[in-house]
Each structure stands twice: as C-alpha cells, then as structure tokens.
C-alpha cells in the first residue's frame, strides 16, 4: 500500500494514519482531535478552494486546514 500526505488524498479515499510529523503545540492539537497512528479515516470532501478538508473518523466529522493535514502521513487503501 502507498503512504501519502493527507493533503494529497481524494474525496472518498480511505486509509490509516501512519505518522504525525508535527511537534509541539500543533502535534498535541492534532493528537487531541483523535488523529493518532492506527486511526482509520475517510475524506468526505473539500471546500471550494481546497481548504479545509473534511474527514470522517471514529463516527464523527472533522475539518482540518491543509497546513495541519501536511503533517499527517496516511497509508491509503488500494
């Protein structure tokens, strides 16, 4: 399977978070939202200008800025 940056994922694509590359406050904020390695996610959609991205995980919908999504590596399903 392929590991890509969350920003590169397409609508409807699913995968598993492999790594969070952010440190400090941003890393804590991302993890506090439930985005930790091993979490399954699905991209639900993007705003008209491609930012933010809406994703589905653990039964709820979360939106992230692309600047936050850049720090998240995902192993996408084929």
MOPAC internal coordinates of N, CA, C and O (Angstrom, degrees):
PM7 1SCF
backbone

  N    0.0000 0     0.00 0     0.00 0    0    0    0
  C    1.4530 1     0.00 0     0.00 0    1    0    0
  C    1.5230 1   109.81 1     0.00 0    2    1    0
  O    1.2310 1   121.60 1   -23.02 1    3    2    1
  N    1.3013 1   114.54 1   156.98 1    3    2    1
  C    1.4569 1   121.73 1  -174.61 1    5    3    2
  C    1.5279 1   110.64 1   -96.49 1    6    5    3
  O    1.2310 1   120.11 1   -41.73 1    7    6    5
  N    1.3337 1   117.39 1   138.27 1    7    6    5
  C    1.4597 1   122.76 1   175.78 1    9    7    6
  C    1.5272 1   107.77 1  -106.33 1   10    9    7
  O    1.2310 1   121.10 1   -57.70 1   11   10    9
  N    1.3445 1   115.50 1   122.30 1   11   10    9
  C    1.4661 1   120.78 1  -179.28 1   13   11   10
  C    1.5213 1   109.82 1  -132.76 1   14   13   11
  O    1.2310 1   121.55 1   -11.54 1   15   14   13
  N    1.3084 1   114.63 1   168.46 1   15   14   13
  C    1.4465 1   123.25 1   174.90 1   17   15   14
  C    1.5274 1   108.34 1   -72.62 1   18   17   15
  O    1.2310 1   119.30 1   -38.57 1   19   18   17
  N    1.3285 1   118.94 1   141.43 1   19   18   17
  C    1.4681 1   121.21 1  -178.77 1   21   19   18
  C    1.5253 1   112.17 1   -57.59 1   22   21   19
  O    1.2310 1   119.53 1   147.36 1   23   22   21
  N    1.3050 1   118.50 1   -32.64 1   23   22   21
  C    1.4699 1   121.10 1   179.65 1   25   23   22
  C    1.5311 1   111.69 1   -59.89 1   26   25   23
  O    1.2310 1   120.01 1   150.95 1   27   26   25
  N    1.3322 1   117.59 1   -29.05 1   27   26   25
  C    1.4616 1   122.23 1  -177.31 1   29   27   26
  C    1.5288 1   113.10 1   -81.47 1   30   29   27
  O    1.2310 1   119.67 1   169.92 1   31   30   29
  N    1.3158 1   118.24 1   -10.08 1   31   30   29
  C    1.4655 1   120.38 1  -177.41 1   33   31   30
  C    1.5234 1   111.08 1   -70.66 1   34   33   31
  O    1.2310 1   121.14 1   -32.65 1   35   34   33
  N    1.3075 1   115.42 1   147.35 1   35   34   33
  C    1.4642 1   122.86 1  -179.09 1   37   35   34
  C    1.5258 1   110.32 1   -97.69 1   38   37   35
  O    1.2310 1   121.23 1   -17.90 1   39   38   37
  N    1.3111 1   115.26 1   162.10 1   39   38   37
  C    1.4617 1   121.02 1   177.67 1   41   39   38
  C    1.5291 1   110.16 1   -58.82 1   42   41   39
  O    1.2310 1   120.52 1   -47.07 1   43   42   41
  N    1.3375 1   116.61 1   132.93 1   43   42   41
  C    1.4524 1   122.28 1   179.88 1   45   43   42
  C    1.5165 1   114.00 1    86.66 1   46   45   43
  O    1.2310 1   119.90 1   170.46 1   47   46   45
  N    1.3136 1   117.80 1    -9.54 1   47   46   45
  C    1.4594 1   121.42 1  -179.14 1   49   47   46
  C    1.5298 1   109.67 1   -76.90 1   50   49   47
  O    1.2310 1   120.98 1   -37.54 1   51   50   49
  N    1.3328 1   115.74 1   142.46 1   51   50   49
  C    1.4563 1   120.88 1  -179.86 1   53   51   50
  C    1.5244 1   110.01 1  -120.35 1   54   53   51
  O    1.2310 1   121.34 1   -19.51 1   55   54   53
  N    1.3201 1   115.05 1   160.49 1   55   54   53
  C    1.4529 1   119.46 1   178.35 1   57   55   54
  C    1.5106 1   111.18 1  -175.89 1   58   57   55
  O    1.2310 1   121.70 1     3.18 1   59   58   57
  N    1.3300 1   114.36 1  -176.82 1   59   58   57
  C    1.4580 1   122.59 1  -179.30 1   61   59   58
  C    1.5193 1   108.73 1  -121.45 1   62   61   59
  O    1.2310 1   120.57 1   -49.08 1   63   62   61
  N    1.3210 1   116.52 1   130.92 1   63   62   61
  C    1.4602 1   120.41 1   178.09 1   65   63   62
  C    1.5209 1   109.25 1   -64.48 1   66   65   63
  O    1.2310 1   120.75 1   -50.75 1   67   66   65
  N    1.3155 1   116.18 1   129.25 1   67   66   65
  C    1.4565 1   122.15 1   179.99 1   69   67   66
  C    1.5202 1   112.16 1  -102.58 1   70   69   67
  O    1.2310 1   120.54 1   140.71 1   71   70   69
  N    1.3512 1   116.58 1   -39.29 1   71   70   69
  C    1.4607 1   118.91 1  -174.93 1   73   71   70
  C    1.5158 1   110.47 1  -156.54 1   74   73   71
  O    1.2310 1   121.06 1   -35.73 1   75   74   73
  N    1.3293 1   115.57 1   144.27 1   75   74   73
  C    1.4551 1   122.58 1   172.62 1   77   75   74
  C    1.5225 1   106.27 1  -108.95 1   78   77   75
  O    1.2310 1   120.42 1   -62.24 1   79   78   77
  N    1.3136 1   116.80 1   117.76 1   79   78   77
  C    1.4568 1   121.24 1  -175.50 1   81   79   78
  C    1.5136 1   114.72 1   -90.88 1   82   81   79
  O    1.2310 1   119.85 1   178.08 1   83   82   81
  N    1.3313 1   117.89 1    -1.92 1   83   82   81
  C    1.4666 1   120.58 1  -178.29 1   85   83   82
  C    1.5174 1   110.66 1   -86.81 1   86   85   83
  O    1.2310 1   121.26 1   -34.62 1   87   86   85
  N    1.3148 1   115.19 1   145.38 1   87   86   85
  C    1.4638 1   122.38 1   176.08 1   89   87   86
  C    1.5210 1   109.13 1  -117.73 1   90   89   87
  O    1.2310 1   120.56 1    -5.55 1   91   90   89
  N    1.2946 1   116.53 1   174.45 1   91   90   89
  C    1.4644 1   121.38 1   174.92 1   93   91   90
  C    1.5138 1   112.60 1    66.60 1   94   93   91
  O    1.2310 1   121.06 1    33.31 1   95   94   93
  N    1.3265 1   115.58 1  -146.69 1   95   94   93
  C    1.4570 1   121.40 1  -175.73 1   97   95   94
  C    1.5219 1   112.65 1   -62.62 1   98   97   95
  O    1.2310 1   120.22 1   140.31 1   99   98   97
  N    1.3412 1   117.18 1   -39.69 1   99   98   97
  C    1.4604 1   118.82 1  -179.79 1  101   99   98
  C    1.5313 1   110.66 1   -65.60 1  102  101   99
  O    1.2310 1   119.89 1   137.78 1  103  102  101
  N    1.3185 1   117.82 1   -42.22 1  103  102  101
  C    1.4541 1   121.47 1   177.79 1  105  103  102
  C    1.5227 1   111.46 1   -59.93 1  106  105  103
  O    1.2310 1   120.60 1   135.79 1  107  106  105
  N    1.3273 1   116.45 1   -44.21 1  107  106  105
  C    1.4704 1   120.75 1   177.81 1  109  107  106
  C    1.5192 1   110.83 1   -63.17 1  110  109  107
  O    1.2310 1   120.24 1   136.24 1  111  110  109
  N    1.3243 1   117.14 1   -43.76 1  111  110  109
  C    1.4648 1   121.50 1  -179.71 1  113  111  110
  C    1.5298 1   111.16 1   -60.95 1  114  113  111
  O    1.2310 1   120.30 1   135.43 1  115  114  113
  N    1.3200 1   117.04 1   -44.57 1  115  114  113
  C    1.4660 1   121.56 1   180.00 1  117  115  114
  C    1.5254 1   110.30 1   -62.79 1  118  117  115
  O    1.2310 1   120.50 1   134.17 1  119  118  117
  N    1.3285 1   116.66 1   -45.83 1  119  118  117
  C    1.4688 1   120.05 1  -179.83 1  121  119  118
  C    1.5299 1   111.56 1   -67.21 1  122  121  119
  O    1.2310 1   120.11 1   143.23 1  123  122  121
  N    1.3314 1   117.40 1   -36.77 1  123  122  121
  C    1.4664 1   120.98 1   179.08 1  125  123  122
  C    1.5255 1   111.95 1   -63.08 1  126  125  123
  O    1.2310 1   120.13 1   154.63 1  127  126  125
  N    1.3279 1   117.35 1   -25.37 1  127  126  125
  C    1.4666 1   121.02 1   177.97 1  129  127  126
  C    1.5232 1   111.96 1   -80.56 1  130  129  127
  O    1.2310 1   119.66 1   179.00 1  131  130  129
  N    1.3226 1   118.26 1    -1.00 1  131  130  129
  C    1.4594 1   121.79 1   179.20 1  133  131  130
  C    1.5119 1   114.27 1    96.73 1  134  133  131
  O    1.2310 1   120.41 1  -175.05 1  135  134  133
  N    1.3164 1   116.82 1     4.95 1  135  134  133
  C    1.4616 1   120.83 1  -179.90 1  137  135  134
  C    1.5206 1   108.96 1   -89.68 1  138  137  135
  O    1.2310 1   121.22 1   -92.36 1  139  138  137
  N    1.3175 1   115.27 1    87.64 1  139  138  137
  C    1.4645 1   122.46 1  -178.66 1  141  139  138
  C    1.5249 1   108.47 1  -125.97 1  142  141  139
  O    1.2310 1   120.00 1   -23.71 1  143  142  141
  N    1.3311 1   117.61 1   156.29 1  143  142  141
  C    1.4622 1   119.85 1   177.97 1  145  143  142
  C    1.5291 1   111.51 1   -53.58 1  146  145  143
  O    1.2310 1   121.42 1   -43.39 1  147  146  145
  N    1.3330 1   114.88 1   136.61 1  147  146  145
  C    1.4608 1   121.75 1  -178.94 1  149  147  146
  C    1.5179 1   113.98 1    97.99 1  150  149  147
  O    1.2310 1   119.96 1   168.71 1  151  150  149
  N    1.3330 1   117.68 1   -11.29 1  151  150  149
  C    1.4612 1   121.60 1  -179.67 1  153  151  150
  C    1.5182 1   110.59 1   -78.15 1  154  153  151
  O    1.2310 1   120.29 1   -47.37 1  155  154  153
  N    1.3370 1   117.06 1   132.63 1  155  154  153
  C    1.4684 1   122.57 1   176.35 1  157  155  154
  C    1.5220 1   108.77 1   -84.34 1  158  157  155
  O    1.2310 1   120.50 1   -44.86 1  159  158  157
  N    1.3274 1   116.64 1   135.14 1  159  158  157
  C    1.4605 1   121.55 1   178.70 1  161  159  158
  C    1.5185 1   110.68 1  -132.63 1  162  161  159
  O    1.2310 1   121.11 1   -23.55 1  163  162  161
  N    1.3267 1   115.48 1   156.45 1  163  162  161
  C    1.4616 1   123.38 1   173.03 1  165  163  162
  C    1.5150 1   107.50 1  -133.34 1  166  165  163
  O    1.2310 1   120.30 1   -47.52 1  167  166  165
  N    1.3195 1   117.02 1   132.48 1  167  166  165
  C    1.4622 1   120.96 1   177.14 1  169  167  166
  C    1.5288 1   107.83 1   -79.31 1  170  169  167
  O    1.2310 1   120.50 1   -60.13 1  171  170  169
  N    1.3287 1   116.66 1   119.87 1  171  170  169
  C    1.4606 1   120.88 1  -179.57 1  173  171  170
  C    1.5186 1   112.38 1   -89.29 1  174  173  171
  O    1.2310 1   120.29 1   147.34 1  175  174  173
  N    1.3114 1   117.05 1   -32.66 1  175  174  173
  C    1.4526 1   118.79 1   179.61 1  177  175  174
  C    1.5130 1   111.65 1   170.07 1  178  177  175
  O    1.2310 1   121.53 1    -0.06 1  179  178  177
  N    1.3166 1   114.67 1   179.94 1  179  178  177
  C    1.4634 1   121.40 1   179.31 1  181  179  178
  C    1.5247 1   108.69 1  -136.57 1  182  181  179
  O    1.2310 1   121.33 1   -25.62 1  183  182  181
  N    1.3087 1   115.07 1   154.38 1  183  182  181
  C    1.4602 1   121.20 1   175.40 1  185  183  182
  C    1.5307 1   108.73 1   -66.88 1  186  185  183
  O    1.2310 1   119.88 1   -16.97 1  187  186  185
  N    1.3252 1   117.83 1   163.03 1  187  186  185
  C    1.4706 1   120.33 1  -178.20 1  189  187  186
  C    1.5278 1   115.08 1   -53.90 1  190  189  187
  O    1.2310 1   119.54 1   146.87 1  191  190  189
  N    1.3127 1   118.49 1   -33.13 1  191  190  189
  C    1.4619 1   120.63 1   178.94 1  193  191  190
  C    1.5254 1   111.62 1   -96.76 1  194  193  191
  O    1.2310 1   120.57 1  -161.25 1  195  194  193
  N    1.3541 1   116.51 1    18.75 1  195  194  193
  C    1.4758 1   124.83 1   176.16 1  197  195  194
  C    1.5277 1   114.52 1    73.16 1  198  197  195
  O    1.2310 1   119.59 1  -174.32 1  199  198  197
  N    1.3221 1   118.38 1     5.68 1  199  198  197
  C    1.4508 1   121.10 1   179.87 1  201  199  198
  C    1.5233 1   108.07 1  -143.63 1  202  201  199
  O    1.2310 1   118.00 1   -57.96 1  203  202  201
  N    1.2996 1   121.41 1   122.04 1  203  202  201
  C    1.4588 1   129.26 1     9.50 1  205  203  202
  C    1.5325 1   112.70 1   -89.06 1  206  205  203
  O    1.2310 1   121.75 1    -0.56 1  207  206  205
  N    1.3362 1   114.26 1   179.44 1  207  206  205
  C    1.4586 1   122.32 1   177.05 1  209  207  206
  C    1.5293 1   107.61 1  -109.81 1  210  209  207
  O    1.2310 1   120.60 1   -42.05 1  211  210  209
  N    1.3347 1   116.47 1   137.95 1  211  210  209
  C    1.4678 1   121.90 1   177.06 1  213  211  210
  C    1.5203 1   108.37 1  -102.82 1  214  213  211
  O    1.2310 1   120.91 1   -50.65 1  215  214  213
  N    1.3148 1   115.87 1   129.35 1  215  214  213
  C    1.4596 1   119.27 1   178.66 1  217  215  214
  C    1.5132 1   110.48 1  -131.79 1  218  217  215
  O    1.2310 1   121.60 1   -24.21 1  219  218  217
  N    1.3164 1   114.54 1   155.79 1  219  218  217
  C    1.4632 1   122.57 1  -178.69 1  221  219  218
  C    1.5213 1   108.32 1  -111.10 1  222  221  219
  O    1.2310 1   120.84 1   -51.42 1  223  222  221
  N    1.3238 1   116.01 1   128.58 1  223  222  221
  C    1.4540 1   121.12 1   176.54 1  225  223  222
  C    1.5214 1   109.15 1  -152.56 1  226  225  223
  O    1.2310 1   120.40 1   -35.71 1  227  226  225
  N    1.2997 1   116.84 1   144.29 1  227  226  225
  C    1.4608 1   124.40 1   175.70 1  229  227  226
  C    1.5333 1   113.57 1    45.89 1  230  229  227
  O    1.2310 1   120.21 1  -142.75 1  231  230  229
  N    1.3374 1   117.21 1    37.25 1  231  230  229
  C    1.4564 1   121.08 1   175.64 1  233  231  230
  C    1.5189 1   116.04 1    83.68 1  234  233  231
  O    1.2310 1   119.24 1  -171.62 1  235  234  233
  N    1.3252 1   119.06 1     8.38 1  235  234  233
  C    1.4602 1   119.62 1   176.57 1  237  235  234
  C    1.5271 1   109.98 1  -138.59 1  238  237  235
  O    1.2310 1   121.28 1   -15.88 1  239  238  237
  N    1.3235 1   115.16 1   164.12 1  239  238  237
  C    1.4593 1   121.87 1   179.51 1  241  239  238
  C    1.5212 1   108.82 1  -103.81 1  242  241  239
  O    1.2310 1   120.82 1   -43.38 1  243  242  241
  N    1.3247 1   116.03 1   136.62 1  243  242  241
  C    1.4518 1   123.35 1  -177.82 1  245  243  242
  C    1.5183 1   108.11 1  -130.98 1  246  245  243
  O    1.2310 1   120.31 1   -38.48 1  247  246  245
  N    1.3178 1   117.02 1   141.52 1  247  246  245
  C    1.4641 1   119.88 1   174.19 1  249  247  246
  C    1.5162 1   108.64 1  -112.53 1  250  249  247
  O    1.2310 1   121.44 1   -39.06 1  251  250  249
  N    1.3302 1   114.85 1   140.94 1  251  250  249
  C    1.4635 1   122.32 1   179.58 1  253  251  250
  C    1.5135 1   110.00 1  -130.30 1  254  253  251
  O    1.2310 1   120.93 1   -34.07 1  255  254  253
  N    1.3038 1   115.82 1   145.93 1  255  254  253
  C    1.4608 1   120.02 1   170.75 1  257  255  254
  C    1.5249 1   108.27 1   -72.93 1  258  257  255
  O    1.2310 1   120.45 1   -26.04 1  259  258  257
  N    1.3112 1   116.75 1   153.96 1  259  258  257
  C    1.4643 1   120.22 1   176.93 1  261  259  258
  C    1.5224 1   111.05 1   -62.03 1  262  261  259
  O    1.2310 1   120.10 1   148.39 1  263  262  261
  N    1.3258 1   117.41 1   -31.61 1  263  262  261
  C    1.4606 1   119.76 1   178.97 1  265  263  262
  C    1.5285 1   111.30 1   -64.65 1  266  265  263
  O    1.2310 1   119.73 1   153.13 1  267  266  265
  N    1.3304 1   118.11 1   -26.87 1  267  266  265
  C    1.4647 1   122.24 1   175.09 1  269  267  266
  C    1.5279 1   110.27 1   -83.68 1  270  269  267
  O    1.2310 1   120.45 1   139.64 1  271  270  269
  N    1.3200 1   116.74 1   -40.36 1  271  270  269
  C    1.4634 1   121.41 1  -179.34 1  273  271  270
  C    1.5272 1   111.80 1   -63.59 1  274  273  271
  O    1.2310 1   120.27 1   154.44 1  275  274  273
  N    1.3267 1   117.09 1   -25.56 1  275  274  273
  C    1.4660 1   121.21 1   179.20 1  277  275  274
  C    1.5261 1   112.36 1   -60.63 1  278  277  275
  O    1.2310 1   119.73 1   154.30 1  279  278  277
  N    1.3227 1   118.13 1   -25.70 1  279  278  277
  C    1.4621 1   121.95 1  -177.14 1  281  279  278
  C    1.5261 1   113.75 1   -88.55 1  282  281  279
  O    1.2310 1   119.77 1   179.42 1  283  282  281
  N    1.3400 1   118.04 1    -0.58 1  283  282  281
  C    1.4523 1   121.50 1  -173.42 1  285  283  282
  C    1.5217 1   109.83 1  -111.63 1  286  285  283
  O    1.2310 1   120.65 1   -59.22 1  287  286  285
  N    1.3436 1   116.37 1   120.78 1  287  286  285
  C    1.4610 1   121.72 1   176.76 1  289  287  286
  C    1.5181 1   108.93 1   -99.34 1  290  289  287
  O    1.2310 1   121.18 1   -47.17 1  291  290  289
  N    1.3307 1   115.35 1   132.83 1  291  290  289
  C    1.4716 1   121.73 1  -175.13 1  293  291  290
  C    1.5144 1   110.38 1  -125.88 1  294  293  291
  O    1.2310 1   120.68 1   -44.88 1  295  294  293
  N    1.3259 1   116.30 1   135.12 1  295  294  293
  C    1.4666 1   121.85 1   172.06 1  297  295  294
  C    1.5182 1   106.27 1   -88.49 1  298  297  295
  O    1.2310 1   120.61 1   -71.74 1  299  298  297
  N    1.3350 1   116.44 1   108.26 1  299  298  297
  C    1.4645 1   121.04 1  -174.42 1  301  299  298
  C    1.5203 1   111.08 1   -83.37 1  302  301  299
  O    1.2310 1   121.34 1   -31.79 1  303  302  301
  N    1.3466 1   115.05 1   148.21 1  303  302  301
  C    1.4567 1   120.87 1   175.54 1  305  303  302
  C    1.5131 1   108.54 1   -75.55 1  306  305  303
  O    1.2310 1   121.25 1   -33.46 1  307  306  305
  N    1.3307 1   115.22 1   146.54 1  307  306  305
  C    1.4704 1   117.95 1  -179.35 1  309  307  306
  C    1.4999 1   112.76 1   -87.05 1  310  309  307
  O    1.2310 1   120.10 1   180.00 1  311  310  309

